[in-house]
Amino acid sequence: MVFGHIHPQVKHQSRHFTEGSVWYTGYWVTGAKSLVASFVFNCVKCCRHRGRCSEQKMTDLPSDRVVEFAPFSHVGVDVCGL
């Protein structure tokens, strides 16, 4: 269909830009609004940009990592490097 050619030309913008570009090229498609909306909704690049931000899943820290100590009570020294 003509939408597959025009949608990337308008840089994967919304349905309005794609539909307007179809009309501008001289095509008049019956029911174009729903067809273009369906095409844009199923476009892989548009789905990636439209995706929701995911939340990081992190477990609780071990108890020995959250116990309060005085500063410099546990120190490590690298004696192999110069």
Biopython code that builds the backbone (N, CA, C, O; Angstrom):
import numpy as np
from Bio.PDB.StructureBuilder import StructureBuilder

atoms = [
    (1, "MET", "N", (0.848, -1.185, 0.000)),
    (1, "MET", "CA", (0.000, 0.000, 0.000)),
    (1, "MET", "C", (0.885, 1.237, 0.000)),
    (1, "MET", "O", (2.076, 1.146, 0.299)),
    (2, "VAL", "N", (0.338, 2.350, -0.320)),
    (2, "VAL", "CA", (1.079, 3.599, -0.441)),
    (2, "VAL", "C", (1.574, 4.096, 0.925)),
    (2, "VAL", "O", (2.530, 4.870, 0.975)),
    (3, "PHE", "N", (0.958, 3.676, 2.020)),
    (3, "PHE", "CA", (1.352, 4.155, 3.341)),
    (3, "PHE", "C", (2.750, 3.680, 3.717)),
    (3, "PHE", "O", (3.496, 4.392, 4.390)),
    (4, "GLY", "N", (3.102, 2.469, 3.276)),
    (4, "GLY", "CA", (4.425, 1.921, 3.586)),
    (4, "GLY", "C", (5.548, 2.703, 2.940)),
    (4, "GLY", "O", (6.685, 2.658, 3.410)),
    (5, "HIS", "N", (5.252, 3.412, 1.883)),
    (5, "HIS", "CA", (6.262, 4.215, 1.208)),
    (5, "HIS", "C", (6.302, 5.642, 1.770)),
    (5, "HIS", "O", (7.375, 6.237, 1.872)),
    (6, "ILE", "N", (5.153, 6.184, 2.130)),
    (6, "ILE", "CA", (5.075, 7.583, 2.546)),
    (6, "ILE", "C", (5.402, 7.761, 4.025)),
    (6, "ILE", "O", (5.996, 8.770, 4.403)),
    (7, "HIS", "N", (5.032, 6.816, 4.853)),
    (7, "HIS", "CA", (5.270, 6.950, 6.305)),
    (7, "HIS", "C", (6.755, 7.140, 6.633)),
    (7, "HIS", "O", (7.061, 8.014, 7.445)),
    (8, "PRO", "N", (7.695, 6.384, 6.059)),
    (8, "PRO", "CA", (9.112, 6.674, 6.318)),
    (8, "PRO", "C", (9.569, 8.009, 5.720)),
    (8, "PRO", "O", (10.494, 8.632, 6.243)),
    (9, "GLN", "N", (8.936, 8.452, 4.636)),
    (9, "GLN", "CA", (9.312, 9.729, 4.037)),
    (9, "GLN", "C", (8.992, 10.905, 4.948)),
    (9, "GLN", "O", (9.697, 11.913, 4.925)),
    (10, "VAL", "N", (7.942, 10.790, 5.746)),
    (10, "VAL", "CA", (7.601, 11.863, 6.691)),
    (10, "VAL", "C", (8.253, 11.628, 8.039)),
    (10, "VAL", "O", (7.830, 12.189, 9.050)),
    (11, "LYS", "N", (9.301, 10.783, 8.050)),
    (11, "LYS", "CA", (10.137, 10.528, 9.234)),
    (11, "LYS", "C", (9.346, 9.940, 10.397)),
    (11, "LYS", "O", (9.568, 10.302, 11.553)),
    (12, "HIS", "N", (8.425, 9.035, 10.087)),
    (12, "HIS", "CA", (7.651, 8.290, 11.086)),
    (12, "HIS", "C", (6.897, 9.219, 12.041)),
    (12, "HIS", "O", (6.816, 8.969, 13.243)),
    (13, "GLN", "N", (6.352, 10.287, 11.477)),
    (13, "GLN", "CA", (5.553, 11.182, 12.294)),
    (13, "GLN", "C", (4.151, 10.630, 12.437)),
    (13, "GLN", "O", (3.884, 9.500, 12.028)),
    (14, "SER", "N", (3.271, 11.396, 13.002)),
    (14, "SER", "CA", (1.955, 10.896, 13.387)),
    (14, "SER", "C", (1.071, 10.578, 12.175)),
    (14, "SER", "O", (1.465, 10.742, 11.020)),
    (15, "ARG", "N", (-0.125, 10.122, 12.491)),
    (15, "ARG", "CA", (-1.102, 9.776, 11.465)),
    (15, "ARG", "C", (-1.452, 10.991, 10.621)),
    (15, "ARG", "O", (-1.671, 10.863, 9.417)),
    (16, "HIS", "N", (-1.505, 12.151, 11.225)),
    (16, "HIS", "CA", (-1.902, 13.357, 10.512)),
    (16, "HIS", "C", (-0.906, 13.706, 9.403)),
    (16, "HIS", "O", (-1.308, 14.051, 8.292)),
    (17, "PHE", "N", (0.379, 13.618, 9.701)),
    (17, "PHE", "CA", (1.395, 13.929, 8.701)),
    (17, "PHE", "C", (1.378, 12.902, 7.561)),
    (17, "PHE", "O", (1.494, 13.255, 6.388)),
    (18, "THR", "N", (1.231, 11.633, 7.929)),
    (18, "THR", "CA", (1.210, 10.588, 6.905)),
    (18, "THR", "C", (-0.023, 10.724, 6.017)),
    (18, "THR", "O", (0.069, 10.622, 4.793)),
    (19, "GLU", "N", (-1.163, 10.953, 6.635)),
    (19, "GLU", "CA", (-2.403, 11.093, 5.867)),
    (19, "GLU", "C", (-2.352, 12.336, 4.971)),
    (19, "GLU", "O", (-2.793, 12.281, 3.823)),
    (20, "GLY", "N", (-1.829, 13.437, 5.471)),
    (20, "GLY", "CA", (-1.710, 14.646, 4.663)),
    (20, "GLY", "C", (-0.755, 14.458, 3.498)),
    (20, "GLY", "O", (-0.994, 14.987, 2.413)),
    (21, "SER", "N", (0.313, 13.720, 3.706)),
    (21, "SER", "CA", (1.258, 13.463, 2.630)),
    (21, "SER", "C", (0.650, 12.549, 1.565)),
    (21, "SER", "O", (0.954, 12.692, 0.380)),
    (22, "VAL", "N", (-0.197, 11.620, 1.973)),
    (22, "VAL", "CA", (-0.903, 10.757, 1.005)),
    (22, "VAL", "C", (-1.806, 11.618, 0.138)),
    (22, "VAL", "O", (-1.840, 11.454, -1.081)),
    (23, "TRP", "N", (-2.536, 12.532, 0.761)),
    (23, "TRP", "CA", (-3.417, 13.412, -0.007)),
    (23, "TRP", "C", (-2.614, 14.335, -0.913)),
    (23, "TRP", "O", (-3.028, 14.624, -2.035)),
    (24, "TYR", "N", (-1.456, 14.801, -0.423)),
    (24, "TYR", "CA", (-0.631, 15.722, -1.193)),
    (24, "TYR", "C", (-0.072, 15.057, -2.454)),
    (24, "TYR", "O", (0.089, 15.710, -3.485)),
    (25, "THR", "N", (0.219, 13.775, -2.369)),
    (25, "THR", "CA", (0.733, 13.072, -3.545)),
    (25, "THR", "C", (-0.354, 12.773, -4.569)),
    (25, "THR", "O", (-0.052, 12.295, -5.663)),
    (26, "GLY", "N", (-1.606, 13.043, -4.237)),
    (26, "GLY", "CA", (-2.675, 12.889, -5.206)),
    (26, "GLY", "C", (-3.550, 11.672, -5.010)),
    (26, "GLY", "O", (-4.452, 11.428, -5.812)),
    (27, "TYR", "N", (-3.309, 10.902, -3.964)),
    (27, "TYR", "CA", (-4.129, 9.711, -3.697)),
    (27, "TYR", "C", (-5.284, 10.091, -2.780)),
    (27, "TYR", "O", (-5.118, 10.855, -1.829)),
    (28, "TRP", "N", (-6.442, 9.550, -3.081)),
    (28, "TRP", "CA", (-7.585, 9.714, -2.206)),
    (28, "TRP", "C", (-8.047, 8.318, -1.835)),
    (28, "TRP", "O", (-8.601, 7.597, -2.665)),
    (29, "VAL", "N", (-7.818, 7.940, -0.584)),
    (29, "VAL", "CA", (-8.120, 6.587, -0.126)),
    (29, "VAL", "C", (-9.365, 6.653, 0.746)),
    (29, "VAL", "O", (-9.431, 7.449, 1.683)),
    (30, "THR", "N", (-10.336, 5.833, 0.443)),
    (30, "THR", "CA", (-11.549, 5.769, 1.249)),
    (30, "THR", "C", (-11.221, 5.110, 2.587)),
    (30, "THR", "O", (-10.635, 4.028, 2.626)),
    (31, "GLY", "N", (-11.598, 5.760, 3.666)),
    (31, "GLY", "CA", (-11.303, 5.241, 5.002)),
    (31, "GLY", "C", (-9.835, 5.361, 5.357)),
    (31, "GLY", "O", (-9.296, 4.521, 6.078)),
    (32, "ALA", "N", (-9.183, 6.404, 4.854)),
    (32, "ALA", "CA", (-7.743, 6.553, 5.045)),
    (32, "ALA", "C", (-7.377, 6.777, 6.511)),
    (32, "ALA", "O", (-6.312, 6.348, 6.956)),
    (33, "LYS", "N", (-8.245, 7.439, 7.256)),
    (33, "LYS", "CA", (-7.913, 7.747, 8.650)),
    (33, "LYS", "C", (-7.655, 6.473, 9.454)),
    (33, "LYS", "O", (-6.651, 6.376, 10.159)),
    (34, "SER", "N", (-8.546, 5.512, 9.350)),
    (34, "SER", "CA", (-8.371, 4.274, 10.110)),
    (34, "SER", "C", (-7.255, 3.411, 9.534)),
    (34, "SER", "O", (-6.546, 2.741, 10.286)),
    (35, "LEU", "N", (-7.087, 3.415, 8.218)),
    (35, "LEU", "CA", (-6.022, 2.631, 7.607)),
    (35, "LEU", "C", (-4.640, 3.167, 7.989)),
    (35, "LEU", "O", (-3.737, 2.400, 8.324)),
    (36, "VAL", "N", (-4.490, 4.488, 7.934)),
    (36, "VAL", "CA", (-3.207, 5.087, 8.297)),
    (36, "VAL", "C", (-2.949, 4.898, 9.785)),
    (36, "VAL", "O", (-1.822, 4.600, 10.181)),
    (37, "ALA", "N", (-3.964, 5.065, 10.608)),
    (37, "ALA", "CA", (-3.792, 4.876, 12.048)),
    (37, "ALA", "C", (-3.366, 3.450, 12.365)),
    (37, "ALA", "O", (-2.510, 3.235, 13.224)),
    (38, "SER", "N", (-3.954, 2.479, 11.683)),
    (38, "SER", "CA", (-3.579, 1.085, 11.881)),
    (38, "SER", "C", (-2.145, 0.836, 11.440)),
    (38, "SER", "O", (-1.397, 0.122, 12.107)),
    (39, "PHE", "N", (-1.761, 1.434, 10.301)),
    (39, "PHE", "CA", (-0.397, 1.251, 9.801)),
    (39, "PHE", "C", (0.625, 1.869, 10.750)),
    (39, "PHE", "O", (1.647, 1.246, 11.041)),
    (40, "VAL", "N", (0.368, 3.075, 11.236)),
    (40, "VAL", "CA", (1.298, 3.744, 12.154)),
    (40, "VAL", "C", (1.369, 2.992, 13.481)),
    (40, "VAL", "O", (2.439, 2.898, 14.081)),
    (41, "PHE", "N", (0.238, 2.455, 13.942)),
    (41, "PHE", "CA", (0.216, 1.711, 15.204)),
    (41, "PHE", "C", (1.046, 0.437, 15.108)),
    (41, "PHE", "O", (1.657, 0.029, 16.096)),
    (42, "ASN", "N", (1.080, -0.201, 13.935)),
    (42, "ASN", "CA", (1.821, -1.444, 13.755)),
    (42, "ASN", "C", (3.243, -1.238, 13.236)),
    (42, "ASN", "O", (3.966, -2.214, 13.036)),
    (43, "CYS", "N", (3.656, -0.002, 13.016)),
    (43, "CYS", "CA", (5.005, 0.289, 12.535)),
    (43, "CYS", "C", (6.013, -0.041, 13.640)),
    (43, "CYS", "O", (5.837, 0.387, 14.781)),
    (44, "VAL", "N", (7.054, -0.788, 13.317)),
    (44, "VAL", "CA", (8.005, -1.262, 14.318)),
    (44, "VAL", "C", (8.774, -0.095, 14.933)),
    (44, "VAL", "O", (8.920, -0.033, 16.154)),
    (45, "LYS", "N", (9.265, 0.824, 14.113)),
    (45, "LYS", "CA", (10.006, 1.968, 14.641)),
    (45, "LYS", "C", (9.135, 2.833, 15.536)),
    (45, "LYS", "O", (9.581, 3.295, 16.585)),
    (46, "CYS", "N", (7.902, 3.050, 15.125)),
    (46, "CYS", "CA", (7.000, 3.869, 15.927)),
    (46, "CYS", "C", (6.656, 3.179, 17.254)),
    (46, "CYS", "O", (6.501, 3.846, 18.277)),
    (47, "CYS", "N", (6.539, 1.858, 17.239)),
    (47, "CYS", "CA", (6.266, 1.119, 18.481)),
    (47, "CYS", "C", (7.424, 1.267, 19.457)),
    (47, "CYS", "O", (7.207, 1.387, 20.663)),
    (48, "ARG", "N", (8.645, 1.258, 18.950)),
    (48, "ARG", "CA", (9.807, 1.419, 19.830)),
    (48, "ARG", "C", (9.857, 2.798, 20.444)),
    (48, "ARG", "O", (10.186, 2.941, 21.621)),
    (49, "HIS", "N", (9.537, 3.819, 19.663)),
    (49, "HIS", "CA", (9.552, 5.184, 20.190)),
    (49, "HIS", "C", (8.372, 5.453, 21.112)),
    (49, "HIS", "O", (8.455, 6.298, 22.003)),
    (50, "ARG", "N", (7.291, 4.746, 20.902)),
    (50, "ARG", "CA", (6.077, 4.946, 21.677)),
    (50, "ARG", "C", (6.087, 4.127, 22.971)),
    (50, "ARG", "O", (5.207, 4.301, 23.815)),
    (51, "GLY", "N", (7.065, 3.244, 23.137)),
    (51, "GLY", "CA", (7.084, 2.322, 24.268)),
    (51, "GLY", "C", (7.175, 3.007, 25.613)),
    (51, "GLY", "O", (7.645, 4.140, 25.719)),
    (52, "ARG", "N", (6.732, 2.326, 26.613)),
    (52, "ARG", "CA", (6.759, 2.851, 27.972)),
    (52, "ARG", "C", (8.139, 2.649, 28.582)),
    (52, "ARG", "O", (8.853, 1.703, 28.250)),
    (53, "CYS", "N", (8.488, 3.544, 29.465)),
    (53, "CYS", "CA", (9.750, 3.406, 30.185)),
    (53, "CYS", "C", (9.593, 2.295, 31.218)),
    (53, "CYS", "O", (8.586, 2.225, 31.924)),
    (54, "SER", "N", (10.575, 1.449, 31.295)),
    (54, "SER", "CA", (10.500, 0.344, 32.249)),
    (54, "SER", "C", (11.171, 0.750, 33.561)),
    (54, "SER", "O", (12.058, 1.603, 33.594)),
    (55, "GLU", "N", (10.729, 0.127, 34.612)),
    (55, "GLU", "CA", (11.306, 0.387, 35.920)),
    (55, "GLU", "C", (12.336, -0.689, 36.228)),
    (55, "GLU", "O", (12.173, -1.853, 35.864)),
    (56, "GLN", "N", (13.377, -0.281, 36.892)),
    (56, "GLN", "CA", (14.427, -1.226, 37.225)),
    (56, "GLN", "C", (13.969, -2.099, 38.384)),
    (56, "GLN", "O", (13.467, -1.601, 39.392)),
    (57, "LYS", "N", (14.146, -3.403, 38.229)),
    (57, "LYS", "CA", (13.781, -4.338, 39.274)),
    (57, "LYS", "C", (15.047, -4.669, 40.053)),
    (57, "LYS", "O", (15.982, -5.258, 39.511)),
    (58, "MET", "N", (15.070, -4.296, 41.304)),
    (58, "MET", "CA", (16.264, -4.495, 42.108)),
    (58, "MET", "C", (15.858, -5.103, 43.447)),
    (58, "MET", "O", (14.887, -4.674, 44.071)),
    (59, "THR", "N", (16.600, -6.085, 43.865)),
    (59, "THR", "CA", (16.309, -6.731, 45.130)),
    (59, "THR", "C", (16.903, -5.914, 46.277)),
    (59, "THR", "O", (17.671, -4.979, 46.051)),
    (60, "ASP", "N", (16.540, -6.273, 47.500)),
    (60, "ASP", "CA", (17.088, -5.593, 48.672)),
    (60, "ASP", "C", (18.563, -5.950, 48.832)),
    (60, "ASP", "O", (18.995, -7.050, 48.488)),
    (61, "LEU", "N", (19.317, -5.002, 49.359)),
    (61, "LEU", "CA", (20.738, -5.242, 49.586)),
    (61, "LEU", "C", (20.923, -6.191, 50.765)),
    (61, "LEU", "O", (20.071, -6.234, 51.653)),
    (62, "PRO", "N", (22.017, -6.952, 50.793)),
    (62, "PRO", "CA", (22.274, -7.816, 51.942)),
    (62, "PRO", "C", (22.478, -6.981, 53.209)),
    (62, "PRO", "O", (22.861, -5.813, 53.147)),
    (63, "SER", "N", (22.218, -7.600, 54.339)),
    (63, "SER", "CA", (22.261, -6.851, 55.601)),
    (63, "SER", "C", (23.661, -6.327, 55.925)),
    (63, "SER", "O", (23.789, -5.267, 56.536)),
    (64, "ASP", "N", (24.721, -7.056, 55.523)),
    (64, "ASP", "CA", (26.073, -6.568, 55.818)),
    (64, "ASP", "C", (26.433, -5.346, 54.970)),
    (64, "ASP", "O", (27.428, -4.682, 55.263)),
    (65, "ARG", "N", (25.664, -5.031, 53.938)),
    (65, "ARG", "CA", (25.921, -3.849, 53.128)),
    (65, "ARG", "C", (25.214, -2.613, 53.668)),
    (65, "ARG", "O", (25.573, -1.493, 53.302)),
    (66, "VAL", "N", (24.224, -2.791, 54.525)),
    (66, "VAL", "CA", (23.452, -1.649, 55.009)),
    (66, "VAL", "C", (23.666, -1.365, 56.493)),
    (66, "VAL", "O", (23.020, -0.476, 57.048)),
    (67, "VAL", "N", (24.556, -2.103, 57.137)),
    (67, "VAL", "CA", (24.854, -1.851, 58.547)),
    (67, "VAL", "C", (25.786, -0.646, 58.633)),
    (67, "VAL", "O", (26.744, -0.532, 57.867)),
    (68, "GLU", "N", (25.491, 0.256, 59.581)),
    (68, "GLU", "CA", (26.303, 1.465, 59.719)),
    (68, "GLU", "C", (27.595, 1.165, 60.464)),
    (68, "GLU", "O", (27.581, 0.514, 61.509)),
    (69, "PHE", "N", (28.706, 1.640, 59.924)),
    (69, "PHE", "CA", (30.018, 1.525, 60.547)),
    (69, "PHE", "C", (30.649, 2.901, 60.573)),
    (69, "PHE", "O", (30.219, 3.813, 59.867)),
    (70, "ALA", "N", (31.675, 3.037, 61.399)),
    (70, "ALA", "CA", (32.434, 4.279, 61.429)),
    (70, "ALA", "C", (33.219, 4.407, 60.123)),
    (70, "ALA", "O", (33.578, 3.392, 59.526)),
    (71, "PRO", "N", (33.490, 5.620, 59.673)),
    (71, "PRO", "CA", (34.261, 5.785, 58.434)),
    (71, "PRO", "C", (35.639, 5.138, 58.545)),
    (71, "PRO", "O", (36.282, 5.210, 59.592)),
    (72, "PHE", "N", (36.076, 4.522, 57.490)),
    (72, "PHE", "CA", (37.376, 3.867, 57.363)),
    (72, "PHE", "C", (37.555, 2.703, 58.329)),
    (72, "PHE", "O", (38.689, 2.371, 58.674)),
    (73, "SER", "N", (36.465, 2.073, 58.779)),
    (73, "SER", "CA", (36.619, 0.906, 59.648)),
    (73, "SER", "C", (37.010, -0.339, 58.823)),
    (73, "SER", "O", (37.621, -1.265, 59.358)),
    (74, "HIS", "N", (36.670, -0.361, 57.560)),
    (74, "HIS", "CA", (37.079, -1.437, 56.649)),
    (74, "HIS", "C", (37.768, -0.787, 55.459)),
    (74, "HIS", "O", (37.148, -0.057, 54.686)),
    (75, "VAL", "N", (39.085, -1.071, 55.323)),
    (75, "VAL", "CA", (39.868, -0.439, 54.263)),
    (75, "VAL", "C", (40.630, -1.529, 53.522)),
    (75, "VAL", "O", (41.122, -2.470, 54.144)),
    (76, "GLY", "N", (40.735, -1.413, 52.197)),
    (76, "GLY", "CA", (41.510, -2.338, 51.391)),
    (76, "GLY", "C", (42.656, -1.602, 50.753)),
    (76, "GLY", "O", (42.519, -0.436, 50.382)),
    (77, "VAL", "N", (43.804, -2.276, 50.618)),
    (77, "VAL", "CA", (44.982, -1.648, 50.029)),
    (77, "VAL", "C", (45.478, -2.525, 48.882)),
    (77, "VAL", "O", (45.567, -3.745, 49.018)),
    (78, "ASP", "N", (45.795, -1.901, 47.761)),
    (78, "ASP", "CA", (46.347, -2.582, 46.606)),
    (78, "ASP", "C", (47.860, -2.464, 46.669)),
    (78, "ASP", "O", (48.410, -1.376, 46.499)),
    (79, "VAL", "N", (48.534, -3.583, 46.912)),
    (79, "VAL", "CA", (49.999, -3.544, 47.031)),
    (79, "VAL", "C", (50.699, -4.073, 45.779)),
    (79, "VAL", "O", (51.929, -4.110, 45.737)),
    (80, "CYS", "N", (49.945, -4.479, 44.766)),
    (80, "CYS", "CA", (50.556, -5.026, 43.550)),
    (80, "CYS", "C", (50.850, -3.950, 42.530)),
    (80, "CYS", "O", (51.766, -4.120, 41.725)),
    (81, "GLY", "N", (50.127, -2.865, 42.523)),
    (81, "GLY", "CA", (50.348, -1.812, 41.544)),
    (81, "GLY", "C", (51.367, -0.796, 42.040)),
    (81, "GLY", "O", (51.647, -0.705, 43.236)),
    (82, "LEU", "N", (51.907, -0.049, 41.117)),
    (82, "LEU", "CA", (52.872, 0.993, 41.508)),
    (82, "LEU", "C", (52.308, 2.358, 41.317)),
    (82, "LEU", "O", (52.983, 3.349, 41.595)),
]
sb = StructureBuilder()
sb.init_structure("model")
sb.init_model(0)
sb.init_chain("A")
sb.init_seg("    ")
for serial, (resi, resn, name, xyz) in enumerate(atoms, 1):
    if name == "N":
        sb.init_residue(resn, " ", resi, " ")
    sb.init_atom(name, np.array(xyz, "f"), 0.0, 1.0, " ", f" {name:<3s}", serial, name[0])
structure = sb.get_structure()
